[in-house]
Amino acid sequence: MRLLQRRAEDGTRQVAAWMDDAWRIVDGYRSTRELALAAIATKRSLADEARASGLLATIDVEADLTARRVLAPIDHPDPAHLWLTGTGLTHLGSAEGRDRMHKAAASGENLTDSMRMFLEGIEGGKPADGVAGQQPEWFYKGNGDHLAGPEKPLSRPPFARDGGEEPELAGIYVIGPDGTPFRLGFCLANEFSDHVTERHNYLWLAHSKLRQASLGPELLVGELPQDIRGTSRIRRDGTVAWEKPFLTGEDNMSHTIANLEHHHFKYGLFRRPGDVHVHFFGTATASFADGFETHPGDVFEIEAAPFTLPLRNPLVAAAEQPVARVVPL
């Protein structure tokens, strides 16, 4: 099953589910989070809860995308209770670009921190069930205010040195009343980052990640295929300026999804009832690694089966802003 959130022509929020070979409105719900909390309360699956609620009229999602009525497939009424986080160096090949970025040897006793972390993931990132494996790199991206939906702009701040795409998958979670994390499913994602800032000094990774991120239109409910192959491209003035395939899924990763989830949710801070978590699982592909420089007006486009709808976002430049000043009271 797949889920999405949309606004009807009158502005009403709705949840739609792909069932019986069509997108249908799920009766009685205005958000994926509401549907998930109801499923937790009734101890049903998301699919069973959607069917029990009733499926109404079919919709034309392509028309909704064109009209920009499709929302991110998850959100929270209070953006401060939606966490955007991620893990890096999790994919086979993901260390290569990072290692080059840090301009250090990757052999013998002179391994970069990035390469050491990647190799530790290769060795211990896929433990047996019920065993905690090697912890990955972890980063914070922001809260719900940083979440952009499909077809919505990704804004490069005036202090940024770069605005580059990162095509990957994100896990979507809601915390139950007793603090249990429930995974709703997975989305295509663009973990938009500032690679030039990071390249200057890897200790600025935290700064480089405090940017918007976008989620694809649909939430894939259920287990993730082991091998996912997609394409990331950048369009400029209507033509493809850069394009490259990307791989994800556990067959192409140095960690299991379960291990990445454990090392996020092991912190009690991240198990607050009702909160929503969007966790990015990393990538090995980015235009920056090929020396491509993005410009405002470029359009990022990411697609990968089994997702049926692409993720597209234009890049815009935010207005200049004054130096932040704190006012003493």
URPE-V154851 format. One record per residue. PHI is phi as a letter, one per 40 degrees, with the letter a starting at -180 (none if undefined). OMEGA is omega as a letter, one per 40 degrees, with the letter a starting at -180 (none if undefined). BURIAL is # if it has 24 or more other ideal C-beta (glycine too) atoms within 12 Angstrom, else .. Layout:
# URPE-V154851
phi=PHI omega=OMEGA burial=BURIAL
phi=PHI omega=OMEGA burial=BURIAL
This chain:
# URPE-V154851
phi=none omega=i burial=#
phi=b omega=i burial=#
phi=b omega=i burial=#
phi=a omega=i burial=#
phi=b omega=a burial=#
phi=a omega=i burial=#
phi=b omega=i burial=#
phi=c omega=a burial=.
phi=c omega=i burial=.
phi=c omega=i burial=.
phi=g omega=a burial=.
phi=c omega=i burial=.
phi=c omega=i burial=#
phi=a omega=i burial=#
phi=b omega=i burial=#
phi=b omega=i burial=#
phi=b omega=i burial=#
phi=c omega=i burial=#
phi=a omega=i burial=#
phi=f omega=i burial=.
phi=g omega=i burial=.
phi=a omega=i burial=.
phi=c omega=a burial=#
phi=b omega=i burial=#
phi=c omega=i burial=#
phi=c omega=a burial=#
phi=c omega=i burial=.
phi=g omega=a burial=.
phi=b omega=i burial=#
phi=b omega=i burial=#
phi=a omega=i burial=#
phi=c omega=i burial=#
phi=c omega=i burial=#
phi=c omega=i burial=#
phi=c omega=a burial=#
phi=c omega=i burial=#
phi=c omega=i burial=#
phi=c omega=i burial=#
phi=c omega=i burial=#
phi=c omega=a burial=#
phi=c omega=a burial=.
phi=c omega=a burial=.
phi=f omega=i burial=.
phi=b omega=i burial=.
phi=c omega=i burial=#
phi=d omega=a burial=#
phi=c omega=a burial=#
phi=c omega=i burial=.
phi=c omega=i burial=#
phi=c omega=i burial=#
phi=c omega=a burial=.
phi=c omega=i burial=.
phi=c omega=a burial=#
phi=h omega=i burial=.
phi=b omega=a burial=#
phi=b omega=a burial=.
phi=c omega=i burial=.
phi=c omega=i burial=.
phi=b omega=i burial=#
phi=c omega=a burial=.
phi=c omega=i burial=#
phi=d omega=i burial=.
phi=c omega=i burial=.
phi=c omega=i burial=#
phi=c omega=i burial=#
phi=c omega=i burial=.
phi=c omega=a burial=.
phi=f omega=i burial=.
phi=c omega=i burial=#
phi=c omega=a burial=#
phi=c omega=i burial=#
phi=d omega=a burial=#
phi=c omega=i burial=#
phi=a omega=i burial=#
phi=a omega=a burial=#
phi=a omega=i burial=#
phi=c omega=i burial=.
phi=b omega=a burial=.
phi=d omega=a burial=.
phi=c omega=i burial=.
phi=b omega=i burial=#
phi=b omega=a burial=#
phi=b omega=i burial=#
phi=b omega=a burial=#
phi=a omega=i burial=#
phi=a omega=i burial=#
phi=b omega=a burial=#
phi=b omega=a burial=#
phi=f omega=a burial=#
phi=b omega=a burial=#
phi=b omega=i burial=#
phi=c omega=a burial=#
phi=g omega=a burial=#
phi=c omega=a burial=#
phi=c omega=a burial=#
phi=c omega=a burial=.
phi=c omega=i burial=#
phi=c omega=a burial=#
phi=c omega=i burial=#
phi=c omega=a burial=.
phi=d omega=a burial=#
phi=c omega=i burial=#
phi=f omega=i burial=.
phi=b omega=i burial=.
phi=c omega=a burial=.
phi=b omega=i burial=.
phi=a omega=i burial=.
phi=f omega=a burial=.
phi=c omega=a burial=.
phi=b omega=i burial=.
phi=c omega=i burial=.
phi=c omega=i burial=#
phi=d omega=i burial=.
phi=c omega=a burial=#
phi=c omega=i burial=#
phi=c omega=i burial=#
phi=c omega=i burial=#
phi=c omega=a burial=#
phi=c omega=i burial=.
phi=c omega=i burial=#
phi=c omega=i burial=#
phi=d omega=a burial=#
phi=c omega=a burial=.
phi=b omega=a burial=.
phi=c omega=i burial=#
phi=b omega=a burial=#
phi=c omega=i burial=.
phi=c omega=i burial=.
phi=d omega=i burial=.
phi=g omega=a burial=.
phi=b omega=i burial=.
phi=c omega=i burial=.
phi=c omega=a burial=#
phi=c omega=i burial=#
phi=c omega=a burial=#
phi=c omega=i burial=#
phi=c omega=a burial=#
phi=b omega=i burial=#
phi=a omega=i burial=#
phi=b omega=a burial=#
phi=b omega=a burial=#
phi=i omega=i burial=#
phi=b omega=a burial=#
phi=c omega=i burial=#
phi=c omega=a burial=.
phi=c omega=a burial=#
phi=c omega=i burial=#
phi=b omega=i burial=#
phi=c omega=i burial=#
phi=c omega=i burial=#
phi=g omega=a burial=#
phi=c omega=a burial=#
phi=c omega=i burial=#
phi=b omega=a burial=#
phi=b omega=i burial=#
phi=c omega=a burial=#
phi=c omega=a burial=#
phi=c omega=i burial=.
phi=c omega=a burial=#
phi=c omega=i burial=#
phi=b omega=a burial=#
phi=a omega=i burial=#
phi=a omega=a burial=#
phi=b omega=a burial=#
phi=c omega=i burial=#
phi=a omega=a burial=#
phi=c omega=a burial=#
phi=a omega=i burial=#
phi=b omega=i burial=#
phi=b omega=i burial=#
phi=c omega=a burial=#
phi=b omega=a burial=#
phi=b omega=i burial=#
phi=b omega=a burial=#
phi=c omega=a burial=#
phi=c omega=a burial=#
phi=d omega=a burial=.
phi=c omega=i burial=.
phi=g omega=i burial=.
phi=c omega=i burial=.
phi=c omega=i burial=#
phi=b omega=i burial=#
phi=c omega=i burial=#
phi=c omega=a burial=#
phi=i omega=a burial=#
phi=b omega=i burial=#
phi=b omega=i burial=#
phi=c omega=a burial=#
phi=a omega=i burial=#
phi=b omega=a burial=#
phi=c omega=a burial=#
phi=d omega=a burial=#
phi=a omega=i burial=#
phi=b omega=a burial=#
phi=c omega=i burial=#
phi=c omega=i burial=#
phi=c omega=i burial=#
phi=c omega=a burial=#
phi=c omega=a burial=#
phi=d omega=i burial=.
phi=a omega=a burial=.
phi=c omega=i burial=#
phi=c omega=i burial=.
phi=c omega=i burial=#
phi=d omega=a burial=#
phi=c omega=i burial=.
phi=c omega=a burial=#
phi=c omega=a burial=#
phi=c omega=a burial=#
phi=c omega=a burial=#
phi=a omega=i burial=#
phi=c omega=i burial=#
phi=a omega=a burial=#
phi=b omega=i burial=#
phi=b omega=i burial=#
phi=c omega=a burial=#
phi=c omega=a burial=#
phi=b omega=i burial=#
phi=c omega=i burial=#
phi=c omega=a burial=#
phi=c omega=i burial=#
phi=h omega=a burial=.
phi=c omega=a burial=.
phi=c omega=i burial=#
phi=d omega=a burial=.
phi=c omega=a burial=.
phi=b omega=a burial=.
phi=b omega=a burial=#
phi=b omega=a burial=.
phi=b omega=i burial=#
phi=b omega=i burial=#
phi=b omega=i burial=#
phi=a omega=i burial=#
phi=b omega=i burial=#
phi=b omega=i burial=#
phi=b omega=a burial=.
phi=f omega=i burial=.
phi=g omega=a burial=.
phi=b omega=a burial=.
phi=c omega=a burial=.
phi=c omega=i burial=.
phi=a omega=a burial=#
phi=a omega=i burial=#
phi=a omega=i burial=#
phi=c omega=i burial=.
phi=b omega=a burial=#
phi=b omega=i burial=#
phi=a omega=a burial=#
phi=g omega=a burial=#
phi=c omega=i burial=#
phi=c omega=a burial=.
phi=b omega=a burial=#
phi=b omega=i burial=#
phi=c omega=i burial=#
phi=b omega=i burial=#
phi=c omega=i burial=#
phi=d omega=a burial=#
phi=c omega=i burial=#
phi=c omega=i burial=#
phi=c omega=i burial=#
phi=c omega=i burial=#
phi=d omega=a burial=#
phi=c omega=i burial=#
phi=c omega=a burial=#
phi=c omega=i burial=#
phi=c omega=i burial=.
phi=c omega=a burial=.
phi=d omega=i burial=.
phi=d omega=a burial=.
phi=c omega=i burial=#
phi=b omega=i burial=#
phi=c omega=a burial=#
phi=d omega=i burial=.
phi=g omega=a burial=#
phi=c omega=i burial=#
phi=b omega=i burial=#
phi=b omega=i burial=#
phi=b omega=a burial=#
phi=b omega=a burial=#
phi=c omega=a burial=#
phi=c omega=i burial=#
phi=g omega=a burial=#
phi=a omega=i burial=#
phi=b omega=a burial=#
phi=b omega=i burial=#
phi=a omega=a burial=#
phi=c omega=a burial=#
phi=d omega=a burial=#
phi=c omega=i burial=#
phi=c omega=i burial=.
phi=g omega=a burial=.
phi=c omega=i burial=#
phi=b omega=a burial=.
phi=c omega=i burial=#
phi=b omega=i burial=.
phi=d omega=a burial=.
phi=h omega=i burial=.
phi=c omega=i burial=#
phi=b omega=i burial=#
phi=c omega=i burial=#
phi=b omega=a burial=#
phi=b omega=i burial=#
phi=a omega=i burial=#
phi=a omega=i burial=#
phi=c omega=e burial=.
phi=c omega=i burial=#
phi=c omega=a burial=#
phi=c omega=a burial=.
phi=b omega=i burial=#
phi=c omega=i burial=#
phi=b omega=i burial=#
phi=b omega=i burial=#
phi=a omega=i burial=#
phi=c omega=i burial=#
phi=c omega=i burial=#
phi=b omega=i burial=#
phi=b omega=i burial=.
phi=c omega=i burial=.
phi=c omega=i burial=.
phi=d omega=a burial=.
phi=b omega=a burial=.
phi=c omega=i burial=.
phi=c omega=i burial=.
phi=c omega=a burial=.
phi=b omega=i burial=.
phi=c omega=a burial=.
phi=b omega=i burial=.
phi=c omega=i burial=.
phi=b omega=none burial=.
